[in-house]
């Protein structure tokens, strides 16, 4: 509890924002002045300064040295992010967030961002059919809706002109915005000349920032879906793939089954069969010295299980996860894919989940799932095209959370210096704007306003995974239930009235019958007495 309180206090001091280039800053003027401090509509001031929500301030980047993996300097726009584009951005106060401090930071709600609320991410396989269908519909809506707040860069800063006279930005739909971000953070560095690139560079993989970066990525994706749909109870579900023998979510009811005519494609019965992928042709971009411009590049590909079995022998199991969670060190040695006995490197999948030692030519844990899917998800730069990416990384994030809770590492456990470029504690995450430091998200998700259903205590877990789905289903159909109840009551009342009237009529008929029958039987009685049956008459 004490660590949670400390984490919450630290978050008060961190500026918060949303993702890649805010639309108001993607202009010639923004590039020329290098300032991204948009007005907040609430009071018409930059960063909502008049309302005390935030202020426009100079960006101060970390000068701590990075590792030897990237020997260049001043070549790539992502170096010392975000100075190639902007040197002044909004810093939000208190619980305010957003690129103009017009929203709330993660976990906070309300007009003044004073209400803390904890959302629960649930296992997609235990969600009701209605909830699963709603999730799929949200994904498809995001794929077909241009994002109103953000655009992407389609050229390098140098290509845009010294004074920003040639701004190269483009609209993009909400789903592909995050596909592009994942591409941009992991793309090769362009060194000048066709095909002249540096490949050993990645600001979100193969080192310490892998887990914090993807944590922020998922939080932003979640937030954008809430804004798009108006469903502020939405959370990303996860797929618990431990001990699975196949792709449990690869069905037409969920993430799309296999096409019977072409096993590399999605079944036409799934909405995902019509999706087009972006940012998958890195060699072509490199040859043209260009960036991905989010043009559609063909259908979503997936052929789970038909992968290179020499590289991935099986899907991860519970023992693999438990071994990783038990490792006490977050980073070790060179802090890259060759690190031994590093929790991050084992979980990311560059080291063995049996020995903890780095392995070449094999993919384990996180990487194993990507390779097993054998399609769009199997290439780093384009992997987010497959929506299974979200389910997979939500579960990876939950394992990261388990490790944080088990070991409760101090901030000093996260590397401050000499990690590969982009991964030191003080480095701002690429390509988020305004800014997030890697080390600020080396903390429990409790401080960020969300939880995982399977990490709840048994009582809370029963409510979240079993009781709530039924209550939500009832809530969705309550109008029909009330209508059916009223109709049933009316029918029952009508039947009851009919029965009452029928019974009364029957009784009247019976009385009439008795009366007429009594008058007719008197002579017989007398007759009977005449024949010496006095006893029967006396009895009557």
ABEGO torsion letter per residue (X at the ends): XAAAAAAAAAAAABBBBBBBBBAAABBAAAAAAGBBBBBBAAAGBBGGAAAGAEBBBBBBBBABBBBAABABBGABAABGOAAAABABBBBBBEABBEAAGABBBBGBBEAAGABBBBBBBBBAAABBAAAAAAAAAAAAAAAABBBAABBBBABBAAAAEAAGABBBBBBBBAAAAAAAAAAAAABBBBAEEBGBBBABBBAABGBAAAAAAAAAAAAAAAAAAAAAAGBAABBBBBBBABGBABBAABBAABAEBBBAABAABBBAABAAAABBBBGABAAAAAAAGBBBAGBBAEBBBBBBGBBBAAABABBBBAAAAAAAAABABABBEAGBAABBGBAAAAAAGABBAAAGBBBBGBBBEAAAAAAAAGBAAABAAAAAABAAAAAAAAAAAAAAAAAAAAAGBBAAABBABGBBBGABAABBBOABOBBBBAAAABBBAAAAGBBBAAABBAAAAAAAAAAAAAAAAAAAAAAAAAAAAAAAAAAAAAAAAAAAAAAAAAAAAAAAAAAAAAAAAAAAAAAAAAAGAAAAAAAX
